[in-house]
Amino acid sequence: MLTKRTYFIVVLSALIVFPAAALGAGDGSGADAAAHIGVADAQPAALAVLRRPVVSFHRTIRRTVARLEAEHRAEARRKRRELYATLPGGVSLDTLNAIAACESGGDPTAVSSDGTYRGKYQFDYGTWESVGGIGDPAQATEQEQDYRAALLYERSGSAPWPICG
């Protein structure tokens, strides 16, 4: 059974080979082919006939690339969800949700007024990095923030959240 990719390769190969074969026909000089297909009398406007197939080809390429990128992003999201599906250290999600509600109102994109504390659990960059986080905590997924908060809770208890813990 031909896949879309195999079909695409076959069609593309045919488009490349057959015009080349027409030019190579005759006595080898190419003069017969030129006379046969009217190359000597060709006008630049004749290339406009190729515009529609080329535009269609480019559109197909863009759509295929976009679809593959979307599939890659979906796979990465699925892997991230699986990675952060279970919380370490036996801390309950209810405990974490209580801390988050107090710290940020449960908003994973929250940033303190001075910008020091970020995300659902109001991590500072040093603490975020100490539990394996990379980049801005407020830009991380909510599941990753829950996971990193559980790691911190396992290591230090409620001490990192002196008011809300």
DRENVEX-323227 format. One record per atom (N, C-alpha, C): atom name; residue in three letters; residue number from 1; x, y, z. Coordinates in nm, 2 decimals. Layout:
BEGIN
('CA','ALA',NUM,(X,Y,Z)) ...
***
This chain:
BEGIN
('N','MET',1,(0.08,-0.12,0.00)) ('CA','MET',1,(0.00,0.00,0.00)) ('C','MET',1,(0.09,0.12,0.00)) ('N','LEU',2,(0.06,0.22,-0.09)) ('CA','LEU',2,(0.14,0.34,-0.10)) ('C','LEU',2,(0.10,0.44,0.01)) ('N','THR',3,(0.20,0.49,0.08)) ('CA','THR',3,(0.17,0.59,0.18)) ('C','THR',3,(0.16,0.73,0.10)) ('N','LYS',4,(0.12,0.83,0.17)) ('CA','LYS',4,(0.11,0.96,0.10)) ('C','LYS',4,(0.26,1.01,0.06)) ('N','ARG',5,(0.35,0.98,0.15)) ('CA','ARG',5,(0.49,1.02,0.12)) ('C','ARG',5,(0.54,0.94,0.00)) ('N','THR',6,(0.52,0.81,-0.01)) ('CA','THR',6,(0.56,0.73,-0.12)) ('C','THR',6,(0.50,0.78,-0.25)) ('N','TYR',7,(0.37,0.81,-0.24)) ('CA','TYR',7,(0.29,0.86,-0.36)) ('C','TYR',7,(0.35,0.99,-0.40)) ('N','PHE',8,(0.38,1.08,-0.31)) ('CA','PHE',8,(0.44,1.21,-0.34)) ('C','PHE',8,(0.57,1.19,-0.41)) ('N','ILE',9,(0.66,1.10,-0.36)) ('CA','ILE',9,(0.79,1.08,-0.42)) ('C','ILE',9,(0.78,1.03,-0.57)) ('N','VAL',10,(0.68,0.94,-0.59)) ('CA','VAL',10,(0.66,0.88,-0.72)) ('C','VAL',10,(0.62,0.99,-0.82)) ('N','VAL',11,(0.52,1.07,-0.78)) ('CA','VAL',11,(0.47,1.18,-0.86)) ('C','VAL',11,(0.58,1.28,-0.89)) ('N','LEU',12,(0.65,1.32,-0.79)) ('CA','LEU',12,(0.76,1.42,-0.81)) ('C','LEU',12,(0.87,1.36,-0.90)) ('N','SER',13,(0.90,1.24,-0.89)) ('CA','SER',13,(1.00,1.17,-0.98)) ('C','SER',13,(0.95,1.18,-1.12)) ('N','ALA',14,(0.82,1.15,-1.14)) ('CA','ALA',14,(0.77,1.15,-1.28)) ('C','ALA',14,(0.77,1.28,-1.34)) ('N','LEU',15,(0.75,1.39,-1.26)) ('CA','LEU',15,(0.75,1.52,-1.31)) ('C','LEU',15,(0.89,1.56,-1.35)) ('N','ILE',16,(0.99,1.51,-1.28)) ('CA','ILE',16,(1.13,1.54,-1.32)) ('C','ILE',16,(1.18,1.46,-1.44)) ('N','VAL',17,(1.14,1.33,-1.44)) ('CA','VAL',17,(1.20,1.24,-1.54)) ('C','VAL',17,(1.13,1.27,-1.68)) ('N','PHE',18,(1.00,1.28,-1.69)) ('CA','PHE',18,(0.94,1.28,-1.82)) ('C','PHE',18,(0.97,1.41,-1.90)) ('N','PRO',19,(0.98,1.53,-1.84)) ('CA','PRO',19,(1.02,1.64,-1.93)) ('C','PRO',19,(1.17,1.62,-1.97)) ('N','ALA',20,(1.25,1.57,-1.89)) ('CA','ALA',20,(1.39,1.54,-1.93)) ('C','ALA',20,(1.40,1.44,-2.04)) ('N','ALA',21,(1.31,1.34,-2.04)) ('CA','ALA',21,(1.31,1.24,-2.15)) ('C','ALA',21,(1.26,1.30,-2.28)) ('N','ALA',22,(1.17,1.40,-2.27)) ('CA','ALA',22,(1.12,1.46,-2.40)) ('C','ALA',22,(1.23,1.55,-2.46)) ('N','LEU',23,(1.31,1.61,-2.38)) ('CA','LEU',23,(1.42,1.69,-2.43)) ('C','LEU',23,(1.53,1.61,-2.48)) ('N','GLY',24,(1.55,1.49,-2.43)) ('CA','GLY',24,(1.66,1.40,-2.47)) ('C','GLY',24,(1.62,1.31,-2.59)) ('N','ALA',25,(1.50,1.32,-2.64)) ('CA','ALA',25,(1.45,1.24,-2.76)) ('C','ALA',25,(1.52,1.29,-2.89)) ('N','GLY',26,(1.52,1.20,-2.98)) ('CA','GLY',26,(1.57,1.24,-3.12)) ('C','GLY',26,(1.72,1.19,-3.14)) ('N','ASP',27,(1.80,1.26,-3.21)) ('CA','ASP',27,(1.93,1.22,-3.25)) ('C','ASP',27,(2.04,1.25,-3.14)) ('N','GLY',28,(2.00,1.29,-3.03)) ('CA','GLY',28,(2.09,1.32,-2.92)) ('C','GLY',28,(2.13,1.46,-2.92)) ('N','SER',29,(2.11,1.54,-3.02)) ('CA','SER',29,(2.15,1.68,-3.03)) ('C','SER',29,(2.05,1.77,-2.95)) ('N','GLY',30,(1.93,1.72,-2.94)) ('CA','GLY',30,(1.82,1.79,-2.87)) ('C','GLY',30,(1.75,1.88,-2.97)) ('N','ALA',31,(1.80,1.89,-3.10)) ('CA','ALA',31,(1.74,1.98,-3.20)) ('C','ALA',31,(1.60,1.93,-3.23)) ('N','ASP',32,(1.58,1.79,-3.25)) ('CA','ASP',32,(1.45,1.74,-3.28)) ('C','ASP',32,(1.35,1.77,-3.17)) ('N','ALA',33,(1.40,1.75,-3.04)) ('CA','ALA',33,(1.31,1.78,-2.93)) ('C','ALA',33,(1.28,1.92,-2.92)) ('N','ALA',34,(1.37,2.01,-2.95)) ('CA','ALA',34,(1.35,2.15,-2.95)) ('C','ALA',34,(1.25,2.19,-3.05)) ('N','ALA',35,(1.26,2.14,-3.17)) ('CA','ALA',35,(1.17,2.17,-3.28)) ('C','ALA',35,(1.03,2.11,-3.25)) ('N','HIS',36,(1.03,1.99,-3.19)) ('CA','HIS',36,(0.90,1.92,-3.16)) ('C','HIS',36,(0.82,2.00,-3.06)) ('N','ILE',37,(0.89,2.04,-2.95)) ('CA','ILE',37,(0.81,2.11,-2.85)) ('C','ILE',37,(0.81,2.26,-2.86)) ('N','GLY',38,(0.88,2.31,-2.97)) ('CA','GLY',38,(0.87,2.45,-3.00)) ('C','GLY',38,(0.95,2.54,-2.90)) ('N','VAL',39,(1.07,2.48,-2.86)) ('CA','VAL',39,(1.15,2.56,-2.77)) ('C','VAL',39,(1.21,2.68,-2.84)) ('N','ALA',40,(1.24,2.67,-2.97)) ('CA','ALA',40,(1.30,2.78,-3.04)) ('C','ALA',40,(1.20,2.90,-3.05)) ('N','ASP',41,(1.07,2.87,-3.05)) ('CA','ASP',41,(0.97,2.97,-3.06)) ('C','ASP',41,(0.91,3.01,-2.93)) ('N','ALA',42,(0.96,2.95,-2.82)) ('CA','ALA',42,(0.90,2.97,-2.69)) ('C','ALA',42,(0.90,3.12,-2.64)) ('N','GLN',43,(0.80,3.16,-2.58)) ('CA','GLN',43,(0.79,3.29,-2.52)) ('C','GLN',43,(0.80,3.28,-2.37)) ('N','PRO',44,(0.85,3.38,-2.30)) ('CA','PRO',44,(0.86,3.37,-2.16)) ('C','PRO',44,(0.72,3.36,-2.09)) ('N','ALA',45,(0.62,3.41,-2.15)) ('CA','ALA',45,(0.49,3.40,-2.10)) ('C','ALA',45,(0.44,3.25,-2.09)) ('N','ALA',46,(0.50,3.16,-2.17)) ('CA','ALA',46,(0.46,3.02,-2.17)) ('C','ALA',46,(0.49,2.96,-2.03)) ('N','LEU',47,(0.58,3.01,-1.95)) ('CA','LEU',47,(0.61,2.96,-1.82)) ('C','LEU',47,(0.50,2.99,-1.72)) ('N','ALA',48,(0.41,3.08,-1.75)) ('CA','ALA',48,(0.30,3.11,-1.67)) ('C','ALA',48,(0.21,2.99,-1.65)) ('N','VAL',49,(0.21,2.90,-1.74)) ('CA','VAL',49,(0.13,2.77,-1.73)) ('C','VAL',49,(0.18,2.69,-1.61)) ('N','LEU',50,(0.30,2.70,-1.58)) ('CA','LEU',50,(0.35,2.63,-1.46)) ('C','LEU',50,(0.32,2.69,-1.33)) ('N','ARG',51,(0.28,2.82,-1.33)) ('CA','ARG',51,(0.26,2.89,-1.21)) ('C','ARG',51,(0.16,2.82,-1.11)) ('N','ARG',52,(0.04,2.78,-1.17)) ('CA','ARG',52,(-0.06,2.72,-1.08)) ('C','ARG',52,(-0.01,2.59,-1.02)) ('N','PRO',53,(0.05,2.50,-1.09)) ('CA','PRO',53,(0.10,2.37,-1.03)) ('C','PRO',53,(0.21,2.40,-0.92)) ('N','VAL',54,(0.30,2.50,-0.95)) ('CA','VAL',54,(0.40,2.54,-0.86)) ('C','VAL',54,(0.34,2.59,-0.73)) ('N','VAL',55,(0.24,2.68,-0.74)) ('CA','VAL',55,(0.18,2.74,-0.63)) ('C','VAL',55,(0.11,2.63,-0.55)) ('N','SER',56,(0.04,2.54,-0.62)) ('CA','SER',56,(-0.02,2.43,-0.55)) ('C','SER',56,(0.08,2.34,-0.48)) ('N','PHE',57,(0.19,2.31,-0.54)) ('CA','PHE',57,(0.30,2.23,-0.48)) ('C','PHE',57,(0.35,2.30,-0.35)) ('N','HIS',58,(0.37,2.43,-0.36)) ('CA','HIS',58,(0.42,2.50,-0.24)) ('C','HIS',58,(0.32,2.50,-0.13)) ('N','ARG',59,(0.19,2.51,-0.16)) ('CA','ARG',59,(0.09,2.51,-0.06)) ('C','ARG',59,(0.08,2.37,0.00)) ('N','THR',60,(0.10,2.27,-0.08)) ('CA','THR',60,(0.10,2.13,-0.02)) ('C','THR',60,(0.22,2.11,0.07)) ('N','ILE',61,(0.33,2.16,0.04)) ('CA','ILE',61,(0.45,2.16,0.12)) ('C','ILE',61,(0.43,2.23,0.25)) ('N','ARG',62,(0.37,2.35,0.25)) ('CA','ARG',62,(0.35,2.43,0.37)) ('C','ARG',62,(0.25,2.36,0.46)) ('N','ARG',63,(0.14,2.30,0.40)) ('CA','ARG',63,(0.04,2.23,0.48)) ('C','ARG',63,(0.10,2.10,0.55)) ('N','THR',64,(0.18,2.03,0.47)) ('CA','THR',64,(0.25,1.91,0.52)) ('C','THR',64,(0.34,1.95,0.64)) ('N','VAL',65,(0.42,2.05,0.62)) ('CA','VAL',65,(0.51,2.09,0.73)) ('C','VAL',65,(0.43,2.14,0.85)) ('N','ALA',66,(0.33,2.21,0.83)) ('CA','ALA',66,(0.24,2.26,0.94)) ('C','ALA',66,(0.18,2.14,1.02)) ('N','ARG',67,(0.13,2.04,0.94)) ('CA','ARG',67,(0.07,1.92,1.00)) ('C','ARG',67,(0.18,1.84,1.08)) ('N','LEU',68,(0.30,1.83,1.03)) ('CA','LEU',68,(0.40,1.75,1.10)) ('C','LEU',68,(0.45,1.83,1.22)) ('N','GLU',69,(0.45,1.96,1.22)) ('CA','GLU',69,(0.49,2.04,1.33)) ('C','GLU',69,(0.38,2.03,1.44)) ('N','ALA',70,(0.25,2.03,1.40)) ('CA','ALA',70,(0.14,2.02,1.50)) ('C','ALA',70,(0.15,1.88,1.56)) ('N','GLU',71,(0.18,1.78,1.49)) ('CA','GLU',71,(0.19,1.64,1.54)) ('C','GLU',71,(0.30,1.63,1.64)) ('N','HIS',72,(0.41,1.70,1.61)) ('CA','HIS',72,(0.53,1.70,1.70)) ('C','HIS',72,(0.49,1.77,1.83)) ('N','ARG',73,(0.43,1.89,1.82)) ('CA','ARG',73,(0.39,1.96,1.94)) ('C','ARG',73,(0.29,1.88,2.02)) ('N','ALA',74,(0.20,1.81,1.96)) ('CA','ALA',74,(0.10,1.73,2.03)) ('C','ALA',74,(0.17,1.61,2.11)) ('N','GLU',75,(0.27,1.55,2.04)) ('CA','GLU',75,(0.34,1.44,2.10)) ('C','GLU',75,(0.43,1.50,2.22)) ('N','ALA',76,(0.48,1.61,2.21)) ('CA','ALA',76,(0.56,1.67,2.32)) ('C','ALA',76,(0.47,1.71,2.44)) ('N','ARG',77,(0.35,1.76,2.41)) ('CA','ARG',77,(0.25,1.78,2.52)) ('C','ARG',77,(0.21,1.66,2.59)) ('N','ARG',78,(0.19,1.55,2.51)) ('CA','ARG',78,(0.15,1.42,2.57)) ('C','ARG',78,(0.26,1.37,2.66)) ('N','LYS',79,(0.39,1.38,2.61)) ('CA','LYS',79,(0.50,1.33,2.69)) ('C','LYS',79,(0.51,1.41,2.82)) ('N','ARG',80,(0.49,1.55,2.81)) ('CA','ARG',80,(0.50,1.63,2.93)) ('C','ARG',80,(0.39,1.60,3.03)) ('N','ARG',81,(0.27,1.57,2.98)) ('CA','ARG',81,(0.16,1.53,3.07)) ('C','ARG',81,(0.19,1.40,3.14)) ('N','GLU',82,(0.25,1.30,3.07)) ('CA','GLU',82,(0.28,1.18,3.13)) ('C','GLU',82,(0.39,1.20,3.23)) ('N','LEU',83,(0.49,1.28,3.20)) ('CA','LEU',83,(0.60,1.30,3.29)) ('C','LEU',83,(0.56,1.36,3.43)) ('N','TYR',84,(0.46,1.45,3.42)) ('CA','TYR',84,(0.42,1.52,3.54)) ('C','TYR',84,(0.28,1.47,3.59)) ('N','ALA',85,(0.24,1.35,3.55)) ('CA','ALA',85,(0.11,1.29,3.59)) ('C','ALA',85,(0.10,1.26,3.74)) ('N','THR',86,(0.21,1.21,3.79)) ('CA','THR',86,(0.21,1.17,3.93)) ('C','THR',86,(0.30,1.26,4.01)) ('N','LEU',87,(0.26,1.30,4.13)) ('CA','LEU',87,(0.33,1.39,4.21)) ('C','LEU',87,(0.43,1.31,4.30)) ('N','PRO',88,(0.55,1.36,4.32)) ('CA','PRO',88,(0.65,1.29,4.40)) ('C','PRO',88,(0.62,1.32,4.55)) ('N','GLY',89,(0.68,1.23,4.63)) ('CA','GLY',89,(0.68,1.26,4.77)) ('C','GLY',89,(0.55,1.24,4.85)) ('N','GLY',90,(0.45,1.19,4.79)) ('CA','GLY',90,(0.33,1.16,4.86)) ('C','GLY',90,(0.25,1.29,4.90)) ('N','VAL',91,(0.28,1.40,4.84)) ('CA','VAL',91,(0.21,1.52,4.87)) ('C','VAL',91,(0.08,1.52,4.79)) ('N','SER',92,(-0.03,1.56,4.85)) ('CA','SER',92,(-0.16,1.55,4.78)) ('C','SER',92,(-0.18,1.68,4.70)) ('N','LEU',93,(-0.25,1.66,4.59)) ('CA','LEU',93,(-0.29,1.78,4.51)) ('C','LEU',93,(-0.37,1.88,4.58)) ('N','ASP',94,(-0.45,1.83,4.68)) ('CA','ASP',94,(-0.53,1.92,4.76)) ('C','ASP',94,(-0.44,2.02,4.84)) ('N','THR',95,(-0.33,1.96,4.90)) ('CA','THR',95,(-0.24,2.05,4.97)) ('C','THR',95,(-0.17,2.15,4.88)) ('N','LEU',96,(-0.13,2.11,4.76)) ('CA','LEU',96,(-0.07,2.20,4.67)) ('C','LEU',96,(-0.17,2.30,4.62)) ('N','ASN',97,(-0.29,2.26,4.60)) ('CA','ASN',97,(-0.40,2.36,4.55)) ('C','ASN',97,(-0.42,2.46,4.66)) ('N','ALA',98,(-0.42,2.42,4.79)) ('CA','ALA',98,(-0.44,2.52,4.90)) ('C','ALA',98,(-0.33,2.62,4.90)) ('N','ILE',99,(-0.20,2.57,4.88)) ('CA','ILE',99,(-0.09,2.67,4.88)) ('C','ILE',99,(-0.10,2.76,4.76)) ('N','ALA',100,(-0.13,2.70,4.64)) ('CA','ALA',100,(-0.15,2.78,4.52)) ('C','ALA',100,(-0.26,2.89,4.53)) ('N','ALA',101,(-0.37,2.85,4.59)) ('CA','ALA',101,(-0.48,2.94,4.61)) ('C','ALA',101,(-0.44,3.06,4.69)) ('N','CYS',102,(-0.36,3.04,4.79)) ('CA','CYS',102,(-0.31,3.14,4.88)) ('C','CYS',102,(-0.20,3.23,4.81)) ('N','GLU',103,(-0.11,3.16,4.74)) ('CA','GLU',103,(0.00,3.23,4.68)) ('C','GLU',103,(-0.04,3.32,4.56)) ('N','SER',104,(-0.11,3.26,4.47)) ('CA','SER',104,(-0.14,3.32,4.34)) ('C','SER',104,(-0.29,3.32,4.30)) ('N','GLY',105,(-0.37,3.28,4.39)) ('CA','GLY',105,(-0.51,3.26,4.35)) ('C','GLY',105,(-0.53,3.14,4.25)) ('N','GLY',106,(-0.42,3.06,4.25)) ('CA','GLY',106,(-0.43,2.94,4.16)) ('C','GLY',106,(-0.39,2.97,4.01)) ('N','ASP',107,(-0.34,3.09,3.99)) ('CA','ASP',107,(-0.31,3.13,3.85)) ('C','ASP',107,(-0.17,3.09,3.82)) ('N','PRO',108,(-0.15,3.00,3.72)) ('CA','PRO',108,(-0.01,2.95,3.68)) ('C','PRO',108,(0.07,3.06,3.61)) ('N','THR',109,(0.01,3.17,3.57)) ('CA','THR',109,(0.08,3.28,3.50)) ('C','THR',109,(0.11,3.40,3.59)) ('N','ALA',110,(0.07,3.39,3.72)) ('CA','ALA',110,(0.08,3.50,3.81)) ('C','ALA',110,(0.23,3.54,3.83)) ('N','VAL',111,(0.25,3.67,3.84)) ('CA','VAL',111,(0.38,3.73,3.87)) ('C','VAL',111,(0.36,3.83,3.98)) ('N','SER',112,(0.45,3.83,4.08)) ('CA','SER',112,(0.44,3.93,4.19)) ('C','SER',112,(0.47,4.07,4.13)) ('N','SER',113,(0.43,4.17,4.21)) ('CA','SER',113,(0.44,4.31,4.16)) ('C','SER',113,(0.58,4.35,4.13)) ('N','ASP',114,(0.68,4.29,4.20)) ('CA','ASP',114,(0.82,4.33,4.17)) ('C','ASP',114,(0.88,4.23,4.07)) ('N','GLY',115,(0.81,4.13,4.03)) ('CA','GLY',115,(0.86,4.03,3.93)) ('C','GLY',115,(0.95,3.92,3.99)) ('N','THR',116,(0.97,3.92,4.12)) ('CA','THR',116,(1.06,3.82,4.18)) ('C','THR',116,(1.00,3.68,4.19)) ('N','TYR',117,(0.87,3.68,4.22)) ('CA','TYR',117,(0.80,3.55,4.24)) ('C','TYR',117,(0.71,3.53,4.13)) ('N','ARG',118,(0.71,3.40,4.07)) ('CA','ARG',118,(0.64,3.38,3.95)) ('C','ARG',118,(0.57,3.24,3.95)) ('N','GLY',119,(0.45,3.24,3.88)) ('CA','GLY',119,(0.38,3.11,3.86)) ('C','GLY',119,(0.28,3.09,3.97)) ('N','LYS',120,(0.22,2.97,3.96)) ('CA','LYS',120,(0.11,2.93,4.05)) ('C','LYS',120,(0.16,2.92,4.20)) ('N','TYR',121,(0.29,2.88,4.22)) ('CA','TYR',121,(0.34,2.87,4.36)) ('C','TYR',121,(0.44,2.98,4.39)) ('N','GLN',122,(0.44,3.08,4.31)) ('CA','GLN',122,(0.53,3.20,4.33)) ('C','GLN',122,(0.67,3.16,4.36)) ('N','PHE',123,(0.73,3.08,4.27)) ('CA','PHE',123,(0.87,3.04,4.27)) ('C','PHE',123,(0.96,3.16,4.24)) ('N','ASP',124,(1.07,3.17,4.30)) ('CA','ASP',124,(1.17,3.26,4.25)) ('C','ASP',124,(1.26,3.18,4.16)) ('N','TYR',125,(1.34,3.24,4.08)) ('CA','TYR',125,(1.42,3.17,3.98)) ('C','TYR',125,(1.52,3.06,4.04)) ('N','GLY',126,(1.58,3.10,4.15)) ('CA','GLY',126,(1.67,3.01,4.22)) ('C','GLY',126,(1.60,2.88,4.27)) ('N','THR',127,(1.49,2.90,4.33)) ('CA','THR',127,(1.42,2.79,4.39)) ('C','THR',127,(1.36,2.70,4.27)) ('N','TRP',128,(1.31,2.76,4.17)) ('CA','TRP',128,(1.27,2.69,4.05)) ('C','TRP',128,(1.38,2.60,3.99)) ('N','GLU',129,(1.49,2.66,3.98)) ('CA','GLU',129,(1.61,2.59,3.92)) ('C','GLU',129,(1.65,2.47,4.02)) ('N','SER',130,(1.64,2.50,4.15)) ('CA','SER',130,(1.68,2.40,4.24)) ('C','SER',130,(1.60,2.27,4.24)) ('N','VAL',131,(1.48,2.28,4.19)) ('CA','VAL',131,(1.39,2.16,4.17)) ('C','VAL',131,(1.38,2.11,4.03)) ('N','GLY',132,(1.48,2.16,3.95)) ('CA','GLY',132,(1.49,2.11,3.81)) ('C','GLY',132,(1.42,2.19,3.70)) ('N','GLY',133,(1.36,2.30,3.74)) ('CA','GLY',133,(1.29,2.39,3.65)) ('C','GLY',133,(1.39,2.46,3.56)) ('N','ILE',134,(1.35,2.49,3.44)) ('CA','ILE',134,(1.43,2.57,3.34)) ('C','ILE',134,(1.34,2.68,3.29)) ('N','GLY',135,(1.41,2.80,3.29)) ('CA','GLY',135,(1.34,2.92,3.23)) ('C','GLY',135,(1.24,2.98,3.34)) ('N','ASP',136,(1.14,3.04,3.29)) ('CA','ASP',136,(1.05,3.12,3.37)) ('C','ASP',136,(0.94,3.03,3.43)) ('N','PRO',137,(0.93,3.02,3.56)) ('CA','PRO',137,(0.82,2.94,3.62)) ('C','PRO',137,(0.68,2.98,3.57)) ('N','ALA',138,(0.66,3.10,3.54)) ('CA','ALA',138,(0.52,3.15,3.50)) ('C','ALA',138,(0.49,3.10,3.36)) ('N','GLN',139,(0.59,3.06,3.28)) ('CA','GLN',139,(0.57,3.02,3.14)) ('C','GLN',139,(0.56,2.86,3.14)) ('N','ALA',140,(0.59,2.80,3.25)) ('CA','ALA',140,(0.58,2.65,3.25)) ('C','ALA',140,(0.44,2.61,3.26)) ('N','THR',141,(0.41,2.48,3.22)) ('CA','THR',141,(0.27,2.43,3.22)) ('C','THR',141,(0.23,2.42,3.37)) ('N','GLU',142,(0.10,2.42,3.39)) ('CA','GLU',142,(0.05,2.41,3.52)) ('C','GLU',142,(0.09,2.27,3.58)) ('N','GLN',143,(0.09,2.17,3.50)) ('CA','GLN',143,(0.13,2.03,3.55)) ('C','GLN',143,(0.28,2.03,3.60)) ('N','GLU',144,(0.37,2.10,3.52)) ('CA','GLU',144,(0.51,2.11,3.56)) ('C','GLU',144,(0.52,2.19,3.69)) ('N','GLN',145,(0.45,2.29,3.70)) ('CA','GLN',145,(0.45,2.37,3.83)) ('C','GLN',145,(0.41,2.29,3.95)) ('N','ASP',146,(0.30,2.21,3.93)) ('CA','ASP',146,(0.25,2.12,4.04)) ('C','ASP',146,(0.36,2.02,4.07)) ('N','TYR',147,(0.42,1.96,3.97)) ('CA','TYR',147,(0.53,1.86,3.99)) ('C','TYR',147,(0.65,1.92,4.07)) ('N','ARG',148,(0.69,2.04,4.02)) ('CA','ARG',148,(0.81,2.11,4.09)) ('C','ARG',148,(0.77,2.15,4.23)) ('N','ALA',149,(0.65,2.20,4.25)) ('CA','ALA',149,(0.61,2.23,4.39)) ('C','ALA',149,(0.61,2.11,4.48)) ('N','ALA',150,(0.56,2.00,4.43)) ('CA','ALA',150,(0.56,1.87,4.50)) ('C','ALA',150,(0.71,1.83,4.54)) ('N','LEU',151,(0.80,1.85,4.45)) ('CA','LEU',151,(0.94,1.82,4.48)) ('C','LEU',151,(0.99,1.91,4.59)) ('N','LEU',152,(0.96,2.03,4.58)) ('CA','LEU',152,(1.00,2.13,4.68)) ('C','LEU',152,(0.94,2.09,4.82)) ('N','TYR',153,(0.81,2.06,4.82)) ('CA','TYR',153,(0.74,2.02,4.94)) ('C','TYR',153,(0.80,1.90,5.00)) ('N','GLU',154,(0.83,1.80,4.91)) ('CA','GLU',154,(0.90,1.68,4.96)) ('C','GLU',154,(1.03,1.71,5.03)) ('N','ARG',155,(1.10,1.80,4.98)) ('CA','ARG',155,(1.24,1.83,5.03)) ('C','ARG',155,(1.23,1.92,5.15)) ('N','SER',156,(1.14,2.02,5.15)) ('CA','SER',156,(1.14,2.12,5.26)) ('C','SER',156,(1.01,2.14,5.34)) ('N','GLY',157,(0.91,2.06,5.30)) ('CA','GLY',157,(0.78,2.08,5.37)) ('C','GLY',157,(0.72,2.21,5.33)) ('N','SER',158,(0.65,2.27,5.42)) ('CA','SER',158,(0.58,2.39,5.39)) ('C','SER',158,(0.66,2.52,5.41)) ('N','ALA',159,(0.79,2.50,5.45)) ('CA','ALA',159,(0.87,2.61,5.48)) ('C','ALA',159,(0.89,2.71,5.37)) ('N','PRO',160,(0.90,2.67,5.24)) ('CA','PRO',160,(0.92,2.77,5.13)) ('C','PRO',160,(0.80,2.86,5.12)) ('N','TRP',161,(0.68,2.83,5.18)) ('CA','TRP',161,(0.56,2.91,5.17)) ('C','TRP',161,(0.53,2.95,5.31)) ('N','PRO',162,(0.60,3.04,5.38)) ('CA','PRO',162,(0.58,3.06,5.52)) ('C','PRO',162,(0.44,3.11,5.56)) ('N','ILE',163,(0.38,3.18,5.47)) ('CA','ILE',163,(0.24,3.24,5.50)) ('C','ILE',163,(0.13,3.14,5.46)) ('N','CYS',164,(0.15,3.08,5.34)) ('CA','CYS',164,(0.05,3.00,5.28)) ('C','CYS',164,(0.06,2.85,5.31)) ('N','GLY',165,(0.18,2.80,5.35)) ('CA','GLY',165,(0.21,2.66,5.37)) ('C','GLY',165,(0.15,2.61,5.49)) 
***
